[in-house]
Amino acid sequence: MLFDYERLTLRDLRSLSGLNDSKQHTAEAREELFPRILRAAARVAVTSRCVRGIDERGLHKTNLAALRDVLVRVGCDGCLCLSDGFPVGDTGFDQRPVVGGDATSAAIAAASVIAKVTRDRFMQRMETRYPGWEFAAHVGYSTPEHRAAIERLGISPLHRLSFQSMAYQQLSL
């Protein structure tokens, strides 16, 4: 996420004043913020990684590689790339990891909202492709209903086999 602060109007700033970590917003509030962020952003990039690739490399390593790829796409000469908590490797731009960044940086919070809305929309589309797992309801989080669907149906191609949740360890996959 790259904001062009010189281009932002007072109205833009007010509409983004509620920005915070995406997990602190309801789904409805994130959907309201989504187009506002897109209007205010100079550059936005979204990437995704496949389930099997995550299983092979690990979630943390895959997330850092994805974040690096996105920062390379949105960065520009003279910019400072911020990441939420972890350094991401060479991007060719100055960068700074910010612990708790999604709660303290508007750019990181905005990227968090864009990522969460994009992922939730993907999970809602997967509901029709993989009926019965109720992806639209739990959007990939380990809920009692999600675990019950796995017990009933087994795993889908969207499930990470390397997921180390205690709730999943109780299931026979």
NORQUIJO-V329360 format. One record per residue. N is the residue number from 1. SS is DSSP state (H for helix, E for strand, - for the rest). NEAR is the number of other C-alpha atoms within 10 Angstrom. Layout:
n = [N & N]
ss = [SS & SS]
near = [NEAR & NEAR]
//
This chain:
n = [1 & 2 & 3 & 4 & 5 & 6 & 7 & 8 & 9 & 10 & 11 & 12 & 13 & 14 & 15 & 16 & 17 & 18 & 19 & 20 & 21 & 22 & 23 & 24 & 25 & 26 & 27 & 28 & 29 & 30 & 31 & 32 & 33 & 34 & 35 & 36 & 37 & 38 & 39 & 40 & 41 & 42 & 43 & 44 & 45 & 46 & 47 & 48 & 49 & 50 & 51 & 52 & 53 & 54 & 55 & 56 & 57 & 58 & 59 & 60 & 61 & 62 & 63 & 64 & 65 & 66 & 67 & 68 & 69 & 70 & 71 & 72 & 73 & 74 & 75 & 76 & 77 & 78 & 79 & 80 & 81 & 82 & 83 & 84 & 85 & 86 & 87 & 88 & 89 & 90 & 91 & 92 & 93 & 94 & 95 & 96 & 97 & 98 & 99 & 100 & 101 & 102 & 103 & 104 & 105 & 106 & 107 & 108 & 109 & 110 & 111 & 112 & 113 & 114 & 115 & 116 & 117 & 118 & 119 & 120 & 121 & 122 & 123 & 124 & 125 & 126 & 127 & 128 & 129 & 130 & 131 & 132 & 133 & 134 & 135 & 136 & 137 & 138 & 139 & 140 & 141 & 142 & 143 & 144 & 145 & 146 & 147 & 148 & 149 & 150 & 151 & 152 & 153 & 154 & 155 & 156 & 157 & 158 & 159 & 160 & 161 & 162 & 163 & 164 & 165 & 166 & 167 & 168 & 169 & 170 & 171 & 172 & 173]
ss = [- & E & E & - & - & - & - & - & - & H & H & H & H & H & H & - & - & - & - & - & - & H & H & H & - & - & H & H & H & H & H & H & H & H & H & H & H & H & H & H & E & E & E & - & - & - & - & - & - & - & H & H & H & H & H & H & H & - & H & H & H & H & H & H & H & H & H & H & H & H & H & H & H & H & - & - & - & - & - & E & E & E & E & E & - & - & - & - & - & - & - & - & - & E & E & E & E & E & - & - & H & H & H & H & - & H & H & H & H & H & H & H & H & H & H & H & H & H & H & H & H & H & H & H & H & H & H & H & H & - & - & - & - & - & H & H & H & H & - & - & - & - & - & H & H & H & H & H & H & H & H & H & H & - & - & - & - & - & - & - & - & - & - & - & - & H & H & H & H & - & - & - & -]
near = [27 & 22 & 19 & 11 & 12 & 6 & 11 & 14 & 11 & 9 & 9 & 15 & 14 & 10 & 15 & 17 & 11 & 13 & 25 & 22 & 22 & 23 & 13 & 13 & 15 & 10 & 15 & 10 & 14 & 22 & 17 & 12 & 22 & 20 & 12 & 15 & 23 & 15 & 12 & 20 & 19 & 15 & 15 & 18 & 16 & 17 & 11 & 13 & 12 & 11 & 16 & 15 & 12 & 18 & 15 & 12 & 12 & 15 & 17 & 11 & 12 & 18 & 17 & 16 & 15 & 17 & 22 & 18 & 18 & 18 & 26 & 16 & 15 & 17 & 20 & 15 & 8 & 8 & 12 & 14 & 23 & 21 & 24 & 21 & 13 & 14 & 15 & 22 & 12 & 12 & 16 & 12 & 15 & 14 & 18 & 15 & 14 & 17 & 12 & 14 & 20 & 24 & 17 & 15 & 18 & 19 & 21 & 25 & 23 & 28 & 25 & 23 & 27 & 24 & 18 & 20 & 19 & 17 & 16 & 19 & 14 & 14 & 21 & 18 & 13 & 17 & 16 & 13 & 10 & 14 & 11 & 13 & 24 & 18 & 23 & 17 & 15 & 16 & 20 & 17 & 11 & 13 & 13 & 11 & 14 & 20 & 19 & 13 & 16 & 19 & 14 & 11 & 11 & 14 & 15 & 11 & 10 & 14 & 14 & 18 & 15 & 15 & 14 & 9 & 9 & 9 & 12 & 17 & 10 & 9 & 12 & 8 & 10]
//
